[in-house]
Amino acid sequence: MYLTPRLSFPVLVVAISGYSLPIHAQSKDALLASMQEAGASKAAIASAAPWASISPSGEAQGYLVDVTNLALKGMGAPKISAVLTTWDAMIPGLQARRFDFVPAGLLITEARCKVVAFSAPITAQQDALYVPPGNPKHLTGYTQVAQSRDIKLAVLTGSAQEAYAVKQAIQSEQLVRVPDIQAGIATVVGGRADAFAVGQFSVPNPQQKGVDLVVDQQAPVSSIAVAFRKEDVRFRDEFNKQIEAIRSDGAMKELYVGKYGFPNWDVLAKITNTNDLAPGCE
């Protein structure tokens, strides 16, 4: 005679309903366990207000930080502990395990998708040129820069804008590579470049900083997402569930529009996964 094993009531409910336990109730994810043990989520941050920056007290702040911390809270993970990093060191540092993930400003691109696992998109923007007051060279975008070899364009080293400029046939000698956004603006204000290419929301109050904003209407819509190591895809998938939850309950919109004042929620609302921006990106 064979005995039928008896299930406890909670186990029986789970078995019947097909309910999936949250990540912290299943066999614990390695990255989550590491962050919980450390009591902090080490994240690469570059100085790029309003997206992300570090306050005078050393706290990470900005829209990307707020969204990421909401998702981490839903997973039972500690909030972000900032590691100040330059743009070109973010992915190498992630792969070298100097931090747990990168929430701070990496655009989803096909090239990056080959080496990192992106979360769902959490911003939407086009590239812009930041030019001297009055736009003396009447620049409108990358195409015009490519057609005028005497124009100098500042770009962040290792940025999507640098790669896109090269793709648009802008010559290497036309590019002035800078380590951060502040240096890009200073390069234009100081006359060492005719424009600085970066996202349209990446320089708050540009006129107060001595530059004018020109959105490149021909540039594709791009999105920032949180970057994880490929081996941490399970963590990324659970993180995406939290992103979907704060999209659905209005918390993301409240941050995007209400707190930070970005005007294009209608665009972001239509972009829900990486495939919308980089075909084949998973």
C-alpha positions, 0 to 999 in steps of 0.5 A, a space after each residue: 500500500 502506498 501512502 499519500 503524503 500529507 501537505 500542510 494547509 499553506 503548502 496545499 493552498 500554494 499548490 492549488 492556486 499556482 501562486 508564485 511566492 515573492 523573490 525573498 520567499 523563494 530560494 533567495 536570489 544571490 544578488 538580493 542576498 548579498 545586498 541584504 547582508 551588506 545592508 546596502 545596494 551599491 549603485 554607480 551614480 554620475 552627477 546628472 541632475 535631475 536624473 541622479 546625483 549625490 547630495 552634499 551629505 552623500 545621499 543618492 538623489 534624483 528621479 532615477 534614484 527615487 524610482 529604483 528605491 521604490 522598486 528595491 523596497 518592493 523586493 525587500 532590498 535595501 536602498 541605494 548606496 551611491 558609488 560616484 563613477 564616470 560614464 565610461 567606467 559604469 559598465 566595466 565597473 558593473 562587470 568587475 562587481 564594484 557595484 551591484 547595478 547601474 541606475 544612473 543614466 545609461 540609455 538602452 542601446 543594442 550594443 549595451 544590450 549585448 553586455 548588460 541586462 536592462 530593466 524596463 525603460 523608465 524615461 523617454 527623451 530625445 537628444 539635444 544640443 546645448 549651444 551658446 546663447 542665441 545659437 550663433 551657428 544656427 545648429 539644429 542637430 547631429 546632421 548639420 554638425 556632420 555636414 560642417 567639419 569646422 563645428 566642434 561637438 562635446 560628448 560624454 566619453 562612452 556615452 550613447 551620444 558619442 556612439 550616435 555622433 559617429 554613426 551620423 558621420 561626425 568625424 572623430 576630430 570634431 568631437 570633444 570628449 568630456 567626463 561629465 555633464 558639467 564639463 560639457 557645459 563648461 566646454 561650450 561656455 568656454 568656447 572650446 566646443 560649439 555644442 554639447 550633445 546630451 539628453 533633452 532633460 539632462 541640463 536643468 535650467 540651461 539658460 541659467 548655466 549660460 547655454 540654450 537648448 535645441 532638441 534634435 527633432 530628427 533624433 530617435 526617442 531613447 530611454 534610460 533603464 537600470 543596468 544589471 549583470 547578465 548573470 543577475 537576470 533573475 533579479 532584473 526580472 523581479 525588479 521589472 515586476 516592481 517597475 510594472 507595479 509602480 507604473 500601474 499604481 501611478 507612483 512612477 507618473 507622480 515622480 516623473 510629472 509631479 515631482 520632477 516636472 518632465 512633460 512627456 509622460 504620454 511618450 514614456 507610457 507607450 514604451 514598456 520594454 527594451 524591445 521597443 527601443 532596441 530590437 532583440 534586447 532582452 
